[in-house]
Amino acid sequence: MSEAAGAHDVDWTEARRLAHGAGMPLPFQTVPLADALGQTLAEPVHALQAIPHYASSAMDGWAVNGDAPWTLVSHAVPEEHPRGRPAPHADSGEVSLAPGEATFILTGGVVPQNARGILRTEHGSIRGDVLDRNEAARADEPSQYEHVRPAGEEAEAGSEAIPAGVVLNPAQIALAAVCGHDTLAVLRAPRVSLLMTGDEVIEHGLPHAGQVRDTFGPQLPGFVAMLGGHVDVAGRAKDDLDDVIAAISAEATDEFSLARASGDVLITTGGTGSSSADHIRRALTELGAELIIDGIAMRPGHPTLLARLPDGRFLVGLPGNPLAAMMAMLTVAGPLLAGLRGSPLEEPVTVTSADAFGPLRGRSRLVPYRLEGGRAVPSTHQRSGMLRGLAAADGVLVVPAEGCSAGDAVPALSLPWLA
């Protein structure tokens, strides 16, 4: 069976748009507040009650009604109160002060509804049952509602406190708790599986002639996590068409394939070209996959693939060269995972190129750069099989096909590990 034809040699900007648009937001899940940090909020958070839900004192002192001096309705003095404990009333309506009366209150305590305000502890003097201002107090202290935190001052009951779609930070987790929530609805992190190919790849030690060291196994799980996904399982397939088909297919019987079949995205490494030694594209044909992106007009990373498998999973086919693969991750995998998380497509930033680039017909160039003196200086060691340039880079220039002059403003991608 042949795969559905996808966009062939698609423009770099269009490739990112297609990848992001393909990834419709995943169903949400409910998690405890402690597990929600860094996750994308699926539904807005509303205040389940007013915040604060009662009028409370902002100071240790006395709630007073009317003008000084005041008669204490309680003989308690500050030293006899447990520090930090609010007044033992569930409703401020349970406390009532007649004009000319006062009662001691701690920070956070329930303020009587008819209280004028709070006289701070250090500004009051007690003689018997009478409270009066001391020399440190102002003549009108407390003014109306002074040192009182009104009910609903921060949020009214039912009001929206946190909008949907935000990536939750610690302050928002705390706000959700204040709003009365124990759990939050968050978008599930996309589950990603990795399938590495290449009989010449070794995972340990120094390679001999004809061998290469595995660069994908150690870095892709962390890279995927930086892009908002979670790697569930990783495996390796031989450079054999039947083995690749079996590894990709949801119907395969081995444990790796079954685990991968339950995920959202399968990322493969290598084998995306058109030679007899490249099997990913032919495997997609055999499986009847829908090709969304069949090559991107960029260098490095031209033979990048994005497909939808018959079971609904996405397959991102990375080129085998390490720099080309990382450019494909930034161009396709990142936008796809953002779409699955319900996050917007991150737009490129703009930097000033320190060098001129000649035209490269029909292709954008992705060039790692270092910022020096406010300008983007292309890194050395930037061939598709090299990593030193990217390892020391501050970002990636996206040089248009027509090239640019020194001093031109050029689009650039930020690197997720520098965010």
C-alpha positions in Angstrom: 0.0 0.0 0.0 1.4 3.4 -0.9 1.4 6.2 1.6 -0.7 9.3 1.2 1.5 12.0 -0.5 2.7 14.7 1.8 4.1 18.2 1.2 7.4 17.6 -0.7 10.4 19.7 -0.1 8.3 22.1 1.9 9.5 25.5 2.9 11.0 25.7 6.4 8.3 28.1 7.7 5.5 26.0 6.2 7.1 22.8 7.7 6.9 24.3 11.2 3.3 25.4 10.6 2.3 21.9 9.2 3.9 20.1 12.2 2.2 22.4 14.7 -1.2 22.1 13.0 -1.0 18.4 12.9 -0.7 18.1 16.7 -4.2 18.7 18.0 -4.3 19.0 21.8 -4.4 15.8 23.7 -7.1 14.9 26.2 -6.6 16.4 29.7 -5.9 14.6 32.9 -6.6 15.6 36.5 -3.5 15.7 38.7 -2.8 16.8 42.4 -1.5 20.3 42.8 2.0 18.9 43.7 2.2 17.2 40.3 0.9 20.2 38.2 4.1 22.3 38.1 5.3 22.8 34.6 2.2 21.3 33.0 -0.2 23.1 30.7 -3.5 24.1 32.3 -6.4 22.6 30.3 -9.2 24.5 31.9 -9.3 27.9 33.6 -9.1 28.0 37.4 -11.9 29.9 39.1 -12.0 31.0 42.7 -14.4 28.6 44.5 -14.9 31.3 47.2 -14.0 34.9 47.7 -10.2 35.5 48.3 -9.8 36.2 51.1 -13.1 34.5 52.1 -13.5 36.7 55.2 -12.4 40.1 56.3 -9.2 39.6 58.2 -6.7 41.6 60.2 -3.5 42.6 58.5 -1.9 43.3 61.9 -1.7 42.0 65.5 -3.7 44.5 67.5 -7.3 45.4 68.5 -10.4 45.6 66.4 -12.2 48.7 67.5 -15.6 50.3 67.0 -16.0 54.0 67.3 -13.6 56.5 68.8 -11.0 56.1 71.6 -10.9 55.2 74.4 -12.5 51.8 74.0 -13.8 49.3 76.5 -12.2 45.8 76.1 -14.8 43.1 75.7 -12.1 40.6 76.5 -9.4 41.0 79.2 -6.9 39.0 77.1 -3.6 40.7 76.4 -1.3 39.9 73.4 1.1 37.7 75.4 -1.8 35.3 76.3 -2.7 34.6 72.7 -1.1 31.8 70.7 1.0 33.5 68.1 -0.3 33.4 64.6 -3.7 31.9 65.5 -6.7 33.7 64.0 -9.8 34.5 66.1 -11.8 31.2 66.7 -14.8 32.4 64.7 -15.8 30.7 61.4 -17.9 33.7 60.4 -17.2 37.4 61.1 -20.9 37.8 61.9 -20.3 35.8 65.1 -18.3 38.7 66.5 -20.0 42.0 67.3 -18.7 45.2 68.8 -20.8 47.9 70.2 -19.7 51.5 69.7 -16.8 52.2 72.0 -15.7 48.5 72.3 -12.6 46.7 71.2 -11.3 43.1 71.1 -7.8 41.8 70.6 -7.1 40.2 67.3 -4.1 38.5 65.6 -3.0 38.8 62.0 -5.4 36.7 59.9 -8.1 36.9 62.6 -11.7 37.4 61.7 -12.6 41.1 61.8 -16.0 42.0 63.2 -18.3 43.4 60.6 -18.9 46.6 62.5 -15.3 47.2 63.3 -13.8 50.6 62.3 -10.3 49.2 61.8 -7.4 47.7 63.6 -5.3 49.5 66.2 -1.8 48.0 66.0 -0.4 46.4 69.2 2.5 48.8 69.5 0.1 51.8 69.2 -2.2 50.8 72.1 -2.1 51.0 75.9 -4.3 49.1 78.3 -5.3 50.4 81.8 -7.6 47.9 83.4 -10.5 47.3 80.9 -9.8 50.4 78.9 -7.8 50.5 75.6 -6.4 53.9 74.4 -3.9 55.1 71.9 -0.4 55.7 73.0 2.0 58.4 71.9 3.2 56.5 68.9 -0.3 56.4 67.4 -1.9 59.1 65.2 -4.8 61.1 66.5 -7.2 59.4 64.1 -5.8 55.8 64.2 -7.2 53.6 63.1 -8.9 55.3 60.2 -11.8 53.6 58.5 -10.9 49.9 57.6 -7.3 50.5 58.4 -5.3 47.3 58.5 -8.3 45.3 57.4 -8.1 42.9 54.4 -11.6 43.0 52.9 -13.3 39.7 51.9 -12.9 39.3 48.1 -10.1 41.8 47.8 -8.0 39.6 45.6 -10.8 37.7 43.8 -14.5 37.4 43.9 -16.1 34.0 44.2 -16.4 32.5 40.7 -14.0 34.8 39.0 -11.3 33.5 36.8 -7.9 33.4 38.5 -5.7 31.5 36.0 -6.5 31.2 32.3 -6.4 28.0 30.4 -3.3 27.3 28.3 -0.6 28.6 30.7 2.3 26.5 31.8 1.9 26.4 35.5 4.5 28.0 37.7 4.9 27.8 41.5 3.0 31.0 42.1 0.0 29.7 40.1 0.0 26.4 41.9 -0.2 28.4 45.2 -3.0 30.6 43.8 -4.9 27.5 42.7 -4.7 26.2 46.3 -5.9 29.6 47.7 -8.8 29.3 45.3 -9.8 26.1 47.0 -8.6 23.5 44.4 -7.0 20.2 45.4 -6.5 19.1 41.8 -6.1 20.7 38.3 -7.0 19.6 34.8 -3.8 19.7 32.7 -3.0 18.6 29.2 -1.2 15.3 29.2 2.5 15.5 28.2 2.8 13.8 24.8 4.2 10.2 25.1 7.2 9.7 22.8 9.0 6.6 21.7 12.4 6.4 20.1 13.5 4.0 17.4 17.2 4.2 16.5 18.5 2.6 13.3 22.0 1.9 12.0 24.0 -1.3 12.1 27.2 0.8 12.2 26.2 2.5 15.5 27.8 1.5 18.8 26.6 2.6 22.2 29.8 2.3 24.2 33.5 2.8 23.8 35.5 4.0 20.8 34.3 3.2 17.3 36.5 1.4 14.8 36.7 2.4 11.1 33.2 2.0 9.6 31.5 2.5 13.0 30.1 5.6 14.7 29.2 6.4 18.3 25.5 6.7 19.2 24.7 10.4 19.6 20.9 10.0 19.8 20.4 7.6 22.7 22.1 9.8 25.3 20.5 13.1 24.2 17.1 12.6 22.7 15.2 11.7 25.9 16.3 14.9 27.6 15.8 16.9 24.4 12.2 15.6 24.1 11.6 16.6 27.7 12.8 20.1 27.0 10.3 20.3 24.2 7.4 19.2 26.5 7.2 15.5 25.7 8.0 12.4 27.8 10.0 9.4 26.4 8.3 6.2 27.4 10.5 3.7 25.6 13.5 3.5 23.3 14.8 0.7 21.1 16.9 -0.1 18.1 16.1 -1.8 14.8 18.5 -3.4 12.3 19.1 -1.9 8.9 16.5 -4.3 7.4 13.2 -3.3 5.9 11.2 -6.1 7.6 12.8 -5.3 11.0 12.0 -1.6 10.6 8.4 -2.4 9.7 8.0 -4.7 12.6 9.5 -2.1 15.0 7.2 0.7 13.8 4.0 -1.4 13.4 1.5 -1.4 16.2 0.7 -5.0 15.3 4.2 -6.2 16.1 4.4 -8.7 19.0 7.6 -7.7 20.7 7.4 -5.7 24.0 9.1 -2.6 22.5 6.5 -2.2 19.7 3.6 -2.8 22.0 4.8 -0.1 24.4 5.4 2.2 21.5 2.0 1.6 20.0 0.4 3.2 23.1 2.3 6.4 22.7 1.6 9.6 20.7 4.8 10.2 18.8 7.5 7.8 17.4 10.8 9.5 16.6 13.1 7.5 14.3 16.8 8.3 13.6 18.4 7.7 10.3 17.2 5.9 7.2 15.0 8.8 5.9 16.8 9.1 2.5 15.9 7.4 -0.7 18.8 4.9 -1.2 18.5 1.2 -1.0 19.9 1.3 2.5 17.2 3.7 3.8 14.1 1.9 5.0 11.9 4.4 6.9 10.1 5.8 3.8 9.5 2.4 2.4 8.3 1.1 5.7 5.7 3.9 5.8 4.6 2.9 2.4 4.1 -0.7 3.4 2.2 0.4 6.5 -0.1 2.8 4.6 1.0 5.8 6.6 -0.1 9.4 5.7 2.9 11.5 4.8 2.5 15.0 6.1 6.0 16.3 5.3 8.2 14.6 2.8 11.4 16.5 3.0 12.1 20.1 4.0 13.8 22.8 1.9 16.5 23.4 4.4 20.2 22.5 5.0 21.0 20.5 7.0 18.0 18.3 7.6 16.5 18.1 4.2 15.3 14.4 4.4 13.2 15.0 7.5 9.8 13.2 7.5 6.5 13.7 9.4 3.8 11.0 9.0 0.7 9.8 10.6 0.6 6.1 11.2 -2.7 4.1 10.6 -3.2 3.8 14.4 -3.0 7.6 14.9 0.5 7.9 16.1 2.8 10.5 14.5 6.2 9.5 13.2 9.0 12.0 13.0 11.8 10.7 10.8 15.1 12.4 11.7 18.1 12.3 9.4 21.0 10.2 10.5 23.6 13.0 10.7 23.5 14.4 14.2 23.4 18.2 13.5 20.8 17.6 10.7 18.7 15.6 13.2 18.8 18.3 15.8 17.7 20.9 13.3 14.8 18.5 12.4 13.9 18.3 16.1 13.7 22.1 16.3 11.8 22.4 13.0 9.3 19.5 13.3 9.3 17.7 16.6 9.2 20.9 18.7 6.2 22.4 16.9 4.4 19.0 16.8 4.8 18.5 20.6 3.7 22.1 21.1 0.5 21.4 19.1 -0.2 18.2 21.1 0.3 20.2 24.4 -2.1 22.9 23.2 0.7 25.5 23.2 1.2 28.2 20.6 3.8 27.9 17.9 6.9 29.7 19.1 7.8 32.4 16.6 11.5 32.9 15.7 13.4 35.8 17.2 15.3 38.3 15.1 19.1 38.8 15.3 21.6 40.8 13.4 23.9 38.6 11.2 27.6 39.4 11.6 28.4 37.7 8.2 27.0 37.7 4.7 25.6 34.6 3.2 25.2 34.0 -0.5 22.0 32.6 -2.0 21.3 28.9 -1.7 18.6 28.1 -4.3 15.4 26.9 -2.9 16.7 26.2 0.6 16.9 27.9 4.0 20.2 27.4 5.9 20.1 26.6 9.6 23.4 27.9 11.1 24.3 27.7 14.8 25.7 31.1 16.0 27.4 32.8 18.9 26.4 36.3 20.0 29.4 38.6 20.0 29.0 42.3 20.4 25.3 42.0 19.8 25.7 40.3 16.5 25.2 36.6 15.5 28.6 35.2 14.5 28.3 31.8 12.7 29.8 28.9 14.6 32.6 26.9 13.3 32.1 23.1 12.8 28.6 23.3 11.4 28.5 20.5 8.8 25.6 18.1 9.1 27.7 15.5 10.9 29.3 17.9 13.4 28.1 18.9 16.8 30.8 21.3 18.2 29.2 24.4 16.6 25.8 23.7 18.1 27.2 22.6 21.4 28.7 26.1 21.9 25.9 28.1 20.2 23.5 30.7 21.5 20.9 30.0 18.8 20.4 29.0 15.2 20.2 31.4 12.3 17.5 30.7 9.7 19.2 32.2 6.6 16.6 32.6 3.7 17.3 31.0 0.3 18.2 34.4 -1.1 21.0 34.9 1.5 21.7 38.0 3.5 24.2 40.7 4.0 26.2 41.5 7.1 24.1 43.6 9.4 20.8 42.3 8.1 18.1 41.2 10.5 17.7 37.4 10.2 15.2 35.0 11.9 16.7 32.8 14.5 15.6 29.9 16.7 16.2 29.9 20.4 17.7 26.7 21.9 15.5 25.0 24.5 18.4 24.3 26.8 19.2 28.0 27.1 15.6 29.1 27.9 
